[in-house]
């Protein structure tokens, strides 16, 4: 017959091949462990994908994914796939275990069939099987997995946490610094011999600020409200004070004093509380410092008749270069001087400016020498103003109080003169830094902003990983024991029970032995049965025609 013979069906060959392939695939899936291997592999693959996602995004900002997707939603989807595959693979293996259970040397209760079947379906049946087996069979491990797999999702959802951290923004904050100080009027003109009003205000604020918060008054820009600056240098005013109380000469009789004095320094006489402040050169500890602004001593006594109330402090104030760190939190600036540098050989005069050139390492500019300059006119004016204001006396007694100046009164009222002078130096420094000298660039820092990032808590990931490994190990164990005991792969099939149960005779003498599930399925396709009530009142599954 030729190829064009119309009597030959053209589709018969293709249909036969398709049926053959489908039949082979059905046999492979039913008679072997292919489905379970695919399910176990899928669960491992799903968990591996979750681990890869967590590893990639751990410590990273929230990914810019489409709004319908989040890390948690992807993990939830993969978790559901993994859990479903674990349940399917372990369920088949538990059902296979019932055939291994009855293959053992002694007979088993018939109701155990139902226990194994229930255990493959959910946690309640698995708990019953756990109680019944008591770790006497491999199925115990599978039942344990069925119970624990219900915690698979909750543990995976706890793996990812979203936390907040500070990260640099694209904004550049600035804080003022200065390399040059030249006193100017409100019109921007040089002042020949006067201290400009802003510096006078800074001096008074520094002395009168009982909270000593001068460090918070520096001008800055910080758009995010949280900024930081590290190691920037600026022209500054520094101070150093020495306690001279031990040098006070006390002129006393009968444990009461009527006069106090310092060698080559101020003295107090009379009654009541008094202060005497004057320009001095007493302490040898301050001799090495060039007092380019002022050096003075204050002798104070709250009650001259009480020898224990006397105190004396000598302070030196001078121009220096300060290295600072500064922060802004919630809009409030705080700064701290890390170190200072001074040049004791640099002195100002009526005709030359005060020049300071710190080493490059101090200014953090390795290849550039930075010069700082104080105008000799401004330096002379401040020196004259400070000398007049910090020289004077005053006191308080039953008749009233009188002080030569408000600054002298503030020095008398302070409880810690050294801290007050440090505050004064900081206030003057802020004023110098805020002068627009058209030379100094502001220091640039980092503006911080909040960022939500992914934090992976790997400890929570241990449980799902362990569960996947146990389930895979259980499946491998069942496969090996099935092969070792030479038990057919029937798994959850009810046909195996029908074909091999003693209560039914479903085979004819001419039939070949029916062992495999695929053979049973084929045989069952041509057999019909019905459930009938027997004469004794019971029920029986009866084959049609018998």
C-alpha positions as CSV (number, residue, x, y, z in Angstrom):
1,X,0.0,0.0,0.0
2,X,1.3,3.4,-1.0
3,X,1.6,6.5,1.1
4,X,-1.4,8.0,-0.8
5,X,-3.7,5.1,-0.1
6,X,-6.8,6.6,1.3
7,X,-7.6,3.5,3.3
8,X,-4.7,4.2,5.7
9,X,-5.7,6.6,8.6
10,X,-3.2,9.5,8.5
11,X,-3.6,10.3,12.2
12,X,-3.4,6.7,13.5
13,X,0.4,6.6,13.9
14,X,0.6,10.0,15.6
15,X,-2.3,9.1,17.9
16,X,-0.7,5.8,18.8
17,X,2.6,7.5,19.6
18,X,0.9,10.1,21.7
19,X,-0.9,7.5,23.7
20,X,2.3,5.5,24.2
21,X,4.1,8.6,25.5
22,X,1.3,9.5,27.9
23,X,1.1,5.9,29.1
24,X,4.8,5.8,29.7
25,X,4.7,9.1,31.6
26,X,1.8,7.8,33.7
27,X,3.7,4.6,34.6
28,X,6.8,6.6,35.5
29,X,4.9,8.9,37.8
30,X,2.9,6.2,39.4
31,X,5.4,3.4,39.7
32,X,8.4,5.4,40.8
33,X,9.3,8.3,43.1
34,X,9.4,11.0,40.3
35,X,6.6,13.1,41.7
36,X,8.0,13.1,45.2
37,X,11.5,13.9,43.9
38,X,10.1,16.8,42.0
39,X,8.2,18.0,45.0
40,X,11.2,17.7,47.4
41,X,13.5,19.4,44.8
42,X,10.9,22.2,44.4
43,X,10.8,22.8,48.2
44,X,14.6,23.0,48.4
45,X,14.6,25.3,45.4
46,X,12.0,27.6,46.9
47,X,13.9,27.9,50.2
48,X,17.1,28.5,48.2
49,X,15.5,31.3,46.3
50,X,14.4,32.8,49.6
51,X,17.9,32.5,51.0
52,X,19.4,34.2,47.9
53,X,16.9,37.1,48.2
54,X,17.7,37.6,51.9
55,X,21.4,37.4,51.2
56,X,21.2,40.0,48.5
57,X,19.0,42.5,50.3
58,X,20.3,42.0,53.9
59,X,21.4,45.4,55.1
60,X,20.2,47.2,52.0
61,X,17.6,49.8,51.6
62,X,14.1,48.7,50.6
63,X,14.2,47.5,47.0
64,X,12.5,49.7,44.4
65,X,10.1,47.0,43.2
66,X,6.7,47.4,41.7
67,X,4.2,48.4,44.3
68,X,2.4,45.0,44.1
69,X,5.6,43.2,45.2
70,X,7.4,43.3,48.5
71,X,10.1,41.1,50.0
72,X,7.5,39.7,52.4
73,X,5.0,38.9,49.7
74,X,7.7,37.1,47.6
75,X,8.8,35.2,50.7
76,X,5.2,34.3,51.5
77,X,4.6,33.0,48.0
78,X,7.7,30.9,48.0
79,X,7.0,29.7,51.5
80,X,3.6,28.5,50.4
81,X,5.1,26.6,47.5
82,X,7.7,25.1,49.7
83,X,5.2,24.1,52.4
84,X,2.9,22.6,49.8
85,X,5.7,20.5,48.3
86,X,6.9,19.3,51.6
87,X,3.4,18.2,52.6
88,X,2.9,16.4,49.3
89,X,6.2,14.6,49.3
90,X,6.1,13.7,53.0
91,X,2.4,12.6,52.7
92,X,3.3,10.1,50.0
93,X,6.2,8.8,52.0
94,X,4.0,8.3,55.1
95,X,1.5,6.4,53.0
96,X,4.3,4.2,51.7
97,X,5.3,3.6,55.3
98,X,2.0,1.7,55.9
99,X,3.1,-0.9,53.4
100,X,6.5,-1.1,55.2
101,X,4.6,-1.3,58.5
102,X,2.7,-4.4,57.4
103,X,5.7,-5.9,55.7
104,X,7.4,-6.5,59.0
105,X,7.7,-9.9,60.7
106,X,4.6,-9.7,62.8
107,X,1.0,-8.9,62.0
108,X,-0.4,-5.4,62.6
109,X,-3.7,-4.0,63.6
110,X,-6.0,-3.3,60.7
111,X,-6.9,0.2,62.1
112,X,-3.2,1.3,61.6
113,X,-4.1,1.7,58.0
114,X,-6.4,4.6,59.0
115,X,-3.7,6.1,61.3
116,X,-1.2,6.3,58.4
117,X,-3.8,7.7,56.1
118,X,-4.9,10.4,58.6
119,X,-1.3,11.2,59.4
120,X,-0.6,12.0,55.7
121,X,-3.4,14.5,55.6
122,X,-2.8,16.8,58.5
123,X,-1.4,17.6,61.9
124,X,-4.2,16.0,64.0
125,X,-3.7,12.6,62.3
126,X,0.1,13.1,62.5
127,X,-0.1,13.6,66.3
128,X,-2.2,10.4,66.7
129,X,0.4,8.5,64.7
130,X,3.2,10.0,66.8
131,X,1.5,8.8,70.0
132,X,0.8,5.3,68.5
133,X,4.3,4.7,67.0
134,X,6.4,6.3,69.8
135,X,9.5,6.5,67.5
136,X,9.4,2.8,66.7
137,X,9.2,3.4,62.9
138,X,10.6,5.7,60.2
139,X,7.0,7.0,59.8
140,X,7.5,8.8,63.2
141,X,9.9,11.2,61.5
142,X,7.4,11.9,58.7
143,X,4.5,12.5,61.2
144,X,6.8,14.9,63.1
145,X,7.4,16.9,59.9
146,X,3.6,17.1,59.2
147,X,3.1,18.7,62.6
148,X,6.1,21.1,62.4
149,X,5.4,22.2,58.9
150,X,2.6,24.3,60.2
151,X,5.2,26.6,61.7
152,X,7.0,27.0,58.4
153,X,5.3,30.3,57.4
154,X,5.4,32.0,60.8
155,X,9.2,31.4,61.1
156,X,9.9,32.6,57.6
157,X,7.9,35.8,58.2
158,X,10.0,36.5,61.3
159,X,13.2,36.4,59.2
160,X,12.8,39.8,57.7
161,X,12.6,42.9,59.9
162,X,12.5,46.5,58.7
163,X,14.6,48.9,60.7
164,X,15.7,52.5,60.5
165,X,19.2,53.9,60.3
166,X,20.9,57.2,59.6
167,X,22.5,57.6,56.1
168,X,24.1,60.5,54.4
169,X,21.7,62.5,52.2
170,X,22.5,64.4,49.0
171,X,22.4,67.7,50.9
172,X,25.6,69.5,52.0
173,X,25.4,71.2,55.4
174,X,27.7,74.0,56.3
175,X,29.0,75.6,59.5
176,X,30.9,78.8,59.8
177,X,34.7,79.0,60.3
178,X,37.1,81.9,60.0
179,X,40.7,82.5,58.8
180,X,40.6,86.3,59.2
181,X,39.3,88.6,61.9
182,X,39.0,92.3,61.1
183,X,36.5,94.3,63.1
184,X,34.0,96.1,61.0
185,X,31.1,98.5,61.4
186,X,27.5,97.7,60.4
187,X,28.4,99.3,57.1
188,X,31.3,96.9,56.6
189,X,33.9,99.6,57.2
190,X,37.0,99.0,59.3
191,X,36.8,100.3,62.9
192,X,40.1,102.0,63.7
193,X,40.1,101.6,67.5
194,X,36.7,100.3,68.6
195,X,35.4,96.9,69.3
196,X,32.4,96.3,66.9
197,X,29.0,95.9,68.6
198,X,28.6,92.2,67.7
199,X,31.9,91.4,69.5
200,X,30.8,93.5,72.5
201,X,27.5,91.5,72.6
202,X,29.5,88.2,72.4
203,X,31.7,89.2,75.3
204,X,28.7,90.2,77.5
205,X,26.8,87.1,76.5
206,X,29.7,84.9,77.3
207,X,30.1,86.4,80.8
208,X,26.4,86.7,81.6
209,X,25.3,83.3,80.2
210,X,24.8,81.4,83.5
211,X,23.8,78.3,81.5
212,X,27.2,78.5,79.7
213,X,25.7,77.5,76.4
214,X,27.9,79.6,74.1
215,X,28.9,76.5,72.1
216,X,25.3,76.1,70.8
217,X,25.2,79.6,69.3
218,X,27.2,79.0,66.1
219,X,25.6,79.7,62.7
220,X,25.1,76.7,60.4
221,X,22.8,75.3,57.7
222,X,21.3,71.8,58.1
223,X,18.3,71.0,56.0
224,X,17.6,67.6,57.5
225,X,17.8,68.6,61.1
226,X,20.6,66.1,61.8
227,X,24.1,66.9,60.6
228,X,27.8,66.4,61.6
229,X,31.1,68.0,60.9
230,X,34.4,66.3,61.6
231,X,37.8,67.9,62.3
232,X,37.5,71.4,60.7
233,X,39.8,74.2,61.8
234,X,39.0,77.8,62.5
235,X,40.4,80.9,64.1
236,X,39.3,80.9,67.7
237,X,39.8,82.4,71.2
238,X,41.2,80.0,73.8
239,X,41.6,80.4,77.5
240,X,43.5,78.8,80.3
241,X,43.0,79.4,84.0
242,X,45.1,78.5,87.1
243,X,43.8,78.3,90.6
244,X,45.8,80.6,92.9
245,X,43.9,80.1,96.1
246,X,46.9,78.6,97.8
247,X,48.8,81.8,97.1
248,X,46.4,84.0,99.0
249,X,47.9,85.7,102.0
250,X,45.3,85.9,104.8
251,X,45.7,88.5,107.5
252,X,43.7,87.1,110.4
253,X,43.3,87.3,114.2
254,X,41.4,84.9,116.4
255,X,40.3,82.8,113.3
256,X,38.8,85.9,111.7
257,X,40.4,87.6,108.7
258,X,40.3,91.3,107.9
259,X,42.5,91.3,104.7
260,X,43.3,89.0,101.8
261,X,46.0,89.6,99.1
262,X,48.0,88.0,96.3
263,X,51.7,88.6,95.7
264,X,51.9,91.2,93.0
265,X,48.1,91.0,92.6
266,X,44.8,92.3,93.9
267,X,43.9,92.5,97.6
268,X,40.7,92.7,99.7
269,X,40.1,94.5,103.0
270,X,37.1,95.1,105.2
271,X,34.0,93.1,105.7
272,X,31.4,91.3,103.6
273,X,31.8,89.7,100.2
274,X,34.3,91.3,97.8
275,X,36.0,90.9,94.4
276,X,39.1,92.6,93.0
277,X,40.1,91.9,89.4
278,X,43.2,93.3,87.7
279,X,45.7,92.6,85.0
280,X,48.4,90.4,86.4
281,X,51.3,88.2,85.7
282,X,51.5,85.9,88.7
283,X,51.4,82.2,87.8
284,X,54.5,80.7,86.2
285,X,52.2,78.1,84.5
286,X,50.9,80.8,82.2
287,X,54.3,82.4,81.4
288,X,54.7,80.3,78.3
289,X,51.4,81.6,76.8
290,X,51.4,84.9,75.0
291,X,48.2,86.6,76.3
292,X,47.2,88.1,73.0
293,X,43.8,89.2,74.4
294,X,44.1,89.5,78.2
295,X,45.6,88.1,81.3
296,X,43.9,88.9,84.6
297,X,43.4,87.6,88.1
298,X,40.2,87.7,90.2
299,X,40.4,87.5,94.0
300,X,37.0,86.7,95.5
301,X,35.8,86.2,99.0
302,X,32.2,85.6,100.0
303,X,33.0,86.7,103.6
304,X,36.4,88.1,104.3
305,X,36.2,87.2,107.9
306,X,35.9,83.5,106.9
307,X,39.3,82.4,105.7
308,X,37.8,79.3,103.9
309,X,35.7,81.4,101.6
310,X,38.6,83.0,99.7
311,X,39.4,82.0,96.1
312,X,41.7,83.3,93.4
313,X,42.0,82.5,89.7
314,X,44.3,83.8,87.1
315,X,43.3,83.4,83.4
316,X,45.0,84.0,80.1
317,X,42.9,84.5,76.9
318,X,44.6,84.3,73.5
319,X,44.0,83.8,69.8
320,X,44.5,80.2,68.7
321,X,43.5,77.8,66.0
322,X,40.8,75.3,67.1
323,X,40.0,71.9,65.6
324,X,36.3,71.2,66.1
325,X,33.6,68.5,65.7
326,X,30.0,69.6,65.6
327,X,26.6,68.0,65.4
328,X,23.1,69.1,64.9
329,X,20.3,67.0,66.4
330,X,16.7,68.1,66.3
331,X,17.8,71.5,65.0
332,X,20.1,72.1,68.0
333,X,23.8,72.5,67.3
334,X,26.5,71.3,69.6
335,X,30.2,71.6,69.0
336,X,33.4,70.6,70.8
337,X,37.0,71.7,70.4
338,X,39.1,68.6,70.0
339,X,42.5,70.4,70.1
340,X,44.0,73.8,69.8
341,X,47.2,75.3,68.4
342,X,48.8,78.5,69.3
343,X,51.9,80.4,68.3
344,X,53.5,82.0,71.4
345,X,56.1,83.8,69.3
346,X,53.5,85.6,67.2
347,X,52.7,88.9,68.8
348,X,50.5,91.7,67.6
349,X,51.7,95.3,67.6
350,X,50.3,98.6,66.6
351,X,51.6,98.1,63.1
352,X,51.5,94.4,62.3
353,X,48.8,91.8,62.3
354,X,48.9,88.6,64.3
355,X,49.8,85.7,61.9
356,X,49.2,82.1,62.8
357,X,50.3,79.2,60.5
358,X,49.5,75.8,62.1
359,X,51.0,72.7,60.6
360,X,49.2,71.1,57.7
361,X,48.4,68.0,59.8
362,X,46.4,70.2,62.2
363,X,44.3,71.7,59.5
364,X,43.8,68.4,57.6
365,X,45.3,69.9,54.4
366,X,48.4,67.9,53.6
367,X,49.5,69.9,50.6
368,X,48.3,73.4,51.5
369,X,49.5,75.7,54.3
370,X,46.6,77.7,55.8
371,X,47.3,81.1,57.2
372,X,45.1,82.7,59.9
373,X,45.2,86.4,60.5
374,X,44.0,88.8,63.2
375,X,44.0,92.5,62.3
376,X,46.3,94.4,64.6
377,X,43.6,97.1,64.8
378,X,41.0,94.7,66.0
379,X,43.4,92.9,68.4
380,X,44.4,96.2,70.0
381,X,40.8,97.3,70.3
382,X,39.7,94.1,72.0
383,X,42.8,94.1,74.3
384,X,41.9,97.7,75.4
385,X,38.2,96.9,75.9
386,X,38.8,93.7,77.8
387,X,41.5,95.3,80.1
388,X,39.0,98.0,81.1
389,X,36.1,95.7,81.6
390,X,37.9,93.0,83.6
391,X,39.7,95.5,85.9
392,X,37.7,96.6,88.8
393,X,36.3,95.8,92.2
394,X,33.1,95.5,94.1
395,X,31.4,93.9,97.1
396,X,28.2,93.2,99.0
397,X,27.5,94.0,102.7
398,X,24.6,94.8,104.9
399,X,24.6,98.4,103.5
400,X,24.1,97.2,99.9
401,X,26.3,96.3,96.9
402,X,28.4,98.2,94.4
403,X,30.6,96.9,91.5
404,X,32.8,98.8,89.1
405,X,31.2,97.1,86.1
406,X,28.6,94.6,85.2
407,X,31.3,92.1,84.1
408,X,33.0,92.3,87.5
409,X,29.7,91.6,89.2
410,X,29.1,88.6,86.9
411,X,32.6,87.3,87.8
412,X,31.7,87.6,91.5
413,X,28.4,85.8,91.1
414,X,29.7,82.8,89.2
415,X,30.3,79.6,91.0
416,X,33.0,78.4,88.6
417,X,35.2,81.1,87.2
418,X,37.2,78.8,84.9
419,X,34.0,77.5,83.2
420,X,32.7,81.0,82.8
421,X,35.9,82.2,81.1
422,X,35.8,79.1,78.8
423,X,32.2,80.1,77.9
424,X,33.4,83.6,77.2
425,X,36.1,82.3,74.8
426,X,33.5,80.2,73.0
427,X,31.2,83.1,72.6
428,X,34.0,85.3,71.2
429,X,35.0,82.5,68.9
430,X,31.5,82.2,67.5
431,X,31.5,85.9,66.8
432,X,34.8,85.7,64.9
433,X,33.6,82.7,62.9
434,X,30.4,84.5,61.9
435,X,32.2,87.6,60.6
436,X,31.9,87.7,56.8
437,X,35.6,88.1,55.9
438,X,35.1,87.1,52.2
439,X,38.1,84.8,52.6
440,X,37.0,81.8,54.7
441,X,34.9,79.1,53.2
442,X,32.4,77.4,55.6
443,X,33.2,73.8,56.7
444,X,31.2,71.2,54.9
445,X,29.8,68.2,56.7
446,X,27.3,65.4,56.3
447,X,23.5,65.8,56.4
448,X,21.9,62.6,57.8
449,X,18.5,61.3,57.0
450,X,16.5,58.2,58.0
451,X,16.5,55.2,55.8
452,X,14.4,52.1,56.2
453,X,16.5,49.0,55.5
454,X,16.2,45.2,55.4
455,X,17.5,43.4,58.4
456,X,17.7,39.6,58.1
457,X,17.4,37.7,61.3
458,X,19.1,34.5,60.2
459,X,18.4,32.6,63.4
460,X,14.7,32.4,62.4
461,X,15.8,30.9,59.1
462,X,17.3,27.8,60.8
463,X,13.9,26.2,61.5
464,X,12.6,26.1,57.9
465,X,16.0,25.0,56.7
466,X,16.1,22.2,59.2
467,X,12.6,21.1,58.4
468,X,13.4,20.9,54.7
469,X,16.5,18.8,55.4
470,X,14.5,16.5,57.7
471,X,11.7,16.0,55.1
472,X,14.2,15.3,52.3
473,X,16.0,12.8,54.6
474,X,12.8,11.1,55.5
475,X,11.8,10.7,51.8
476,X,15.2,9.3,51.0
477,X,15.0,6.9,54.0
478,X,11.6,5.6,52.8
479,X,12.8,5.1,49.3
480,X,15.8,3.1,50.5
481,X,13.8,1.0,53.0
482,X,11.2,0.3,50.3
483,X,14.0,-1.0,48.0
484,X,15.7,-2.9,50.9
485,X,12.5,-4.7,51.9
486,X,11.4,-5.4,48.3
487,X,8.1,-3.7,48.8
488,X,6.1,-2.4,45.8
489,X,5.7,1.4,45.5
490,X,2.0,1.7,46.3
491,X,2.0,4.9,48.4
492,X,-1.5,6.2,49.0
493,X,-3.3,4.0,46.4
494,X,-6.5,2.4,47.5
495,X,-6.4,0.2,44.5
496,X,-3.6,-1.8,46.0
497,X,-5.8,-2.7,48.9
498,X,-8.7,-3.7,46.6
499,X,-6.6,-5.8,44.4
500,X,-4.6,-7.5,47.1
501,X,-7.2,-7.6,49.9
502,X,-8.4,-11.1,50.9
503,X,-12.1,-10.0,50.9
504,X,-12.2,-9.4,47.2
505,X,-11.3,-11.5,44.2
506,X,-10.7,-9.0,41.4
507,X,-8.5,-11.2,39.2
508,X,-9.4,-14.0,36.8
509,X,-7.3,-17.1,36.3
510,X,-6.2,-15.9,32.9
511,X,-4.9,-12.6,34.2
512,X,-1.3,-11.9,34.9
513,X,-0.4,-10.9,38.5
514,X,-1.2,-7.2,39.0
515,X,1.5,-5.6,41.0
516,X,2.2,-2.1,39.8
517,X,-0.1,0.9,40.4
518,X,-0.2,1.6,36.7
519,X,-1.4,-2.0,36.1
520,X,-4.0,-1.7,38.8
521,X,-5.2,1.5,37.4
522,X,-5.6,0.0,33.9
523,X,-7.3,-3.1,35.4
524,X,-9.6,-0.9,37.5
525,X,-10.7,1.0,34.5
526,X,-12.5,-2.1,33.2
527,X,-13.9,-3.2,36.6
528,X,-17.1,-1.9,38.2
529,X,-18.0,-2.4,41.9
530,X,-20.7,-1.3,44.2
531,X,-21.2,-1.1,47.9
532,X,-24.1,-3.5,49.0
533,X,-25.7,-4.2,52.3
534,X,-25.3,-7.9,53.3
535,X,-28.0,-10.0,54.8
536,X,-26.3,-9.7,58.2
537,X,-26.7,-6.0,58.1
538,X,-23.1,-5.2,57.1
539,X,-21.6,-3.7,54.0
540,X,-19.4,-5.2,51.3
541,X,-17.7,-3.8,48.2
542,X,-18.8,-6.2,45.5
543,X,-17.5,-6.6,42.0
544,X,-20.1,-6.3,39.3
545,X,-21.0,-9.7,37.8
546,X,-20.0,-11.7,40.9
